[in-house]
Amino acid sequence: MHETALMAGVFDVIEKHTADLTVQRVTKVILVVGEMTNAMPDALEAVFTVFAHGTKVEGAELQIRMIPLTARCTECEWEGSIEQHVFICPHCSSLGLEIKSGRELYVESLEVE
């Protein structure tokens, strides 16, 4: 379950960005997750709860914004969603696809008290 390693990184970011503030607690975390991370939202939520226990993040709302995998063909200029990680242009069958989105993994925002 690689969600544990991903969430460890998220909590490193949370700590880094709240360490110098007089934060009583974190009330909301918005996490952007690309499809190519293969992270499952339910698993991320479960691991978030475990990491948050006993910290200033305990009880915070986690919102996950999933980003679909999209690409652009360098041969025919087609752009669109890629299904099941098949990197062949559905328009011209070229293998020259450039990934446009779907690799994201970052904390978009934090709400604190």
Summary of the structure (lengths in Angstrom):
residues: 113
radius of gyration: 17.5
end to end distance: 31.6
largest distance: 55.8
contacts: 305
relative contact order: 0.27
helix: 27%
strand: 32%
